[in-house]
């Protein structure tokens, strides 16, 4: 399934011929697009790692005041579509455009991709190793740097990779903020220039960049590293570091991040919300769009997790060429612009699986193709921390592999699976290009209605859809924070 868009892309590009491909490829514009896109991905990824790991650490391992609130606020930016965030910033600050404007908006919207898996990994990290380090004279900060942080590597690496791929494929923010990247150029070629061949060649370069990124990330992995707990004994609460005089500055810093990521869009939309809700016929339209968003997003999350579970298990339990290949292939389509994914699945539905065309099933399949890496990263990181010895013991007692999976492995990885489910669900809720192309006729979601109204500058009419999108995200976000341990009882402090 993940390879469908890639096959479509390669076949359609090859039809253009080597001469036309070379004419489109070897130009100064492609070189500039490559440099700008790679630089933007690098800057945003670095910022998201700092924000994501820092927020997860403060929420999960310190006596930060209001940490339960910050646990939820740290995940909510995922519910804000980048094109809405970009619009609110542009309409708030004059001249807020260009490379650094895009970097700021994308960082504020994307750092939860790192925060969510890291806060789950912190809750599952081996407390015994930390106790041993402290018994050897390490202070709490040195214990975190030398013992805890290495255990977080799968979660940090997976989250950083998702951020980089998201930046490579984002269109909304860079288009509104006038930053010419591959996705903006591809959309312009498709939609405005009617240059399908040029767009497909640019998309092929984007796939090549993704491949380089995946190979580079894979080369840095330490296959001999162990991330699971030492023993199978009862879990003990982790020691929460006391921030002392830094408590209030740390809380203020997280409050500033939340205000920038959520406050600016919220205040901007609130000014137009009342006018949008009061439109004739608006309430039935909003309710129908919300119902459609919830149902197709839930179906997309379920299918994506079903497909991600065997890949995540393979990556964590049987590392090797097969696991690396399966994981890498699942990431390739994630970096393609949604318009390319949508066009490829339209072609697939019309020519191969016509009964699926113009149905919700094809849209659900598109979500699975687009967001499979989100679930794979969460599942593989969670399985890596589950002690393999417990599975060995269960098999030695005569349990079948399927029963071991259901009764041992899955319960141990629930926080990671919950993180993957929330990530996929929230991302499906705000996905736009593929939804516009593949939704059945007459079916609108919150994202498509929002885009329709903003496209004609009806910002008041768009405000209720944006506000409801954020409000609906609060429910799975709270559940996710509770399951990952971010909302753990204060009794966990030692």
Secondary structure, DSSP 8 states (H G I E B T S, - for coil): -TTHHHHHHHHHHHTT-HHHHHHHHSSHHHHHHHHHHHHHHHHHHHHHHHHHHHHHHHHHHB--TTHHHHHHHHHHGGGS-HHHHHHHHHHHSTT--SHHHHHHHHHHHHTHHHHHHHHHHHHHS-HHHHHHHHHTT--HHHHIIIIIHHHTHHHHHHHHHHHHHHHHH--HHHHHTT---HHHHHHIIIIIS--HHHHHHHHHHHHHHHHHHHHHHHHT--TT---S-S--S-------B--TTHHHHHHHHHHHHHIIIIIHHHHHHHHHHHHHHTSTTHHHHHHHHHHHHHHHHHHHHHHHHHHHHHHHHHHHHS-SHHHHHHHHHHHHGGGS-HHHHHHHHHHHHHHT-GGGTTSHHHHHHHHHHHHHHHHHHHHHHHHHHS-HHHHHHHHHTT--HHHHIIIIIHHHTHHHHHHHHHHHHHHHHH--HHHHHHS-TT---HHHHHHHHHHTT-HHHHHHHHHHHHHHHHHHHHHHHHHHTTT--GGG--
